[in-house]
Amino acid sequence: MKRTPHQRTLGVCYYPEHWPETQWAEDAERMAALGLTWVRIGEFAWSRMESTPGTYDWTWLDRAIQTLGSHGLKVVLGTPTATPPRWMLDRHPDMLALDKDGKPRGFGSRRHYCFSHRGYRAECAKIVSAMAERYGKNPHVAAWQTDNEYACHATTLSYSDAAKQAFRDWLAQRYQSPDALNRAWGNIFWSMEYSDFKDIGLPNLTVTEPNPSHVMDFRRFASDEVVSFNRLQTEIIRKHSPAPIAHNYMGAVTEFDHFATGVDLDIASWDSYPLGFLSDRIPAPQDHKLRFVRQGDPDFQAFHHDLYRAVGRGRWWIMEQQPGPVNWAPYNPDPLPGMARLWAWEAFAHGAEAVCYFRWRQAPFAQEQMHAGLLRPDSAPAQAFGEAEEVARELTAMPDVGTAAAKVALVFDYASDWAWEIQPQGRSFSYFWLVFHMYKGLRRLGLNIDIVAPDTSDLSAYRLVLAPGLFTLSDPLKAALAAHNGTAILGPRTNSKSENFSIPVPLPPNLPGLDAKVIRVESLPPDVPVPLAQGGALVNWREKLEGSATVTEVAEDGWPALVSAGNMHYLGGWPDETALLRILQRACADQGIEADPLPEGLRRRDSATHRFLFNYNPVPAEWGGVTIPPAGVLWTAL
């Protein structure tokens, strides 16, 4: 990723509608004094903007924006479509999404809408149009955010009547005839053939598993609905405002294609909650979770930084950064002192333009009252306040955003995650965690990594490319791999299905110049590893390969585990950490890439100008003759 002309900045999320108006000016003054630049507002305030249908009240929002702007703060204005007000249900009682069991996702919290409901979309267009017309040229509104956290709370997939009708229309456009659909899906199996698109239902409430081709197309459709819902808003905003538009994605959320959504946005942002994610989402061993319970996983945030830098085509932010204990995870510990500073600097080292803390003041009411802010409910500074202040001071000496060129690329594909969720063939197989496992291995070796989209057509900038678990290789990626002069490692499960979810012939992986076929697969229980002759083992997934390709790694039972032809390698299983580090170090050595394992919990990242060290440990770490304190950040000029 090339260096951008933007500067590193800090911000905060603020809800003026939650506080007395007499407090706004004081809050704005304190924000500016702290060194903040951005303030995100508005994304949950629809009921105050439009208390009854067609009755708008902008005066309070006018004053809030003016108050913040008069103190030199820039406003990120959020569209409020994640929280439709109660009157919306009276107008559109069928707008609610239904879960897989057919139960409505009701009013009383947020995200209670179906992406496919055209009546609700029309209401969204009205409120976004009214906002854009009023604030599009406001000098203090310097950026926009669409909606809030698409897919959060498992709200992408809806099994409503609106979704069913929209899905049928989508299928008719895609296949043109029921006969073509029947052939693509293999509906002769179990007499599932259709004679009319109107007969096709949604892939839920079946006696046993539905046809995976049916489910895969439903996942594609649902992702397209998010893309078009987002596009509806961006097209309206662009008619009235020159300011850049962002959306705030989440961690380990893959229900829709973020690359496709990002095409209509200027900035990709994400909401980073390291301790909440470690407790709630990361399938790590208990000793790992205990070691990093107050710091977060050493690689999870960095993975998403690199992912969203790719989604944003180089421009990305953190729209919400955890400042203290959250309210939504199974357990909510307090961050180790220094982590709010470390998390911010790690984001900046990966090219973030802005890090915005969530939130300014802890709310004393409703669902998030146990979620910490920069201020306590009594307005006294919380722990992260001082750390944010320290980061703001440090930014004056290192203001410019920039990322160093990476020698390693890792391909990430949302559709592959859907595919292996639909048909994992083993409870332990997860595409997301397979890719993350590879990323962790690369990070452990101190490498800068670019995450790239599955349709990338140019890999010439990289010496090493990893593409694990890709459902189907796209034509652009095939061409890019064929032209690539560096080392490429593909597999396991790469190219193992057709686009319509059938096993292709010739058998996978069907890579040019690599004579290897997967003739049988097995999913492995956690206590059944397959040892490798050179050390380590295959876990979770193992493929039995035959062919004349050179065997680079072999299992103790004699079956090839890694086969090669020139610089093209195919990995027939999920390597454990020991095997993965050996394979990666050998590939790096072949390409002249410096790759030395870092101590546990210590991570390195090169920006365009500096080398950063981040200590995720609760104890000091030693590296290169220096000591990095717990939750410490050190940097040196390159």
Secondary structure, 3 states (H helix, E strand, C coil): CCCCCCECEEEEECCHHHCCHHHHHHHHHHHHHHCCCEEEECCCCHHHHEEECCEECCHHHHHHHHHHHHCCCEEEEECCCCCCCCHHHHHCCCCCCECCCCCECCCCCCCCCCCCCHHHHHHHHHHHHHHHHHHCCCCCEEEEECCCCCCCCCCCCCCCHHHHHHHHHHHHHHHCCHHHHHHHHCCCHHHCCCCCHHHCCCCCCCCCCCCHHHHHHHHHHHHHHHHHHHHHHHHHHHHHCCCCEEEEECCCCCCCCHHHHHCCCCEEEEEECHHHHHHHCCCCCHHHHHHCCCCCCCCHHHHHHHHHHHHCCCCEEEEEECCCCCCCCCCCCCCCCCHHHHHHHHHHHCCCCEEEECCCECCCCCCCCCCCCCECCCCCECHHHHHHHHHHHHHCCCCECCECCCCEEEECCHHHHHHHHHCCCCCCCCHHHHHHHHHHHHHHCCCCEEEECCCCCCCCCCCEEEECCCCCCCHHHHHHHHHCCCEEEECCCCCCCCCCCCCCCCCCECCCCCCCEEEEEEECCCCCCEEECCCCEEEEEEEEEECCCEEEEEECCCCEEEEEECCEEEECEEECHHHHHHHHHHHHHHCCCCCCCCCCCEEEEEECCEEEEEECCCCCEEECCEEECCCCEEEEEC
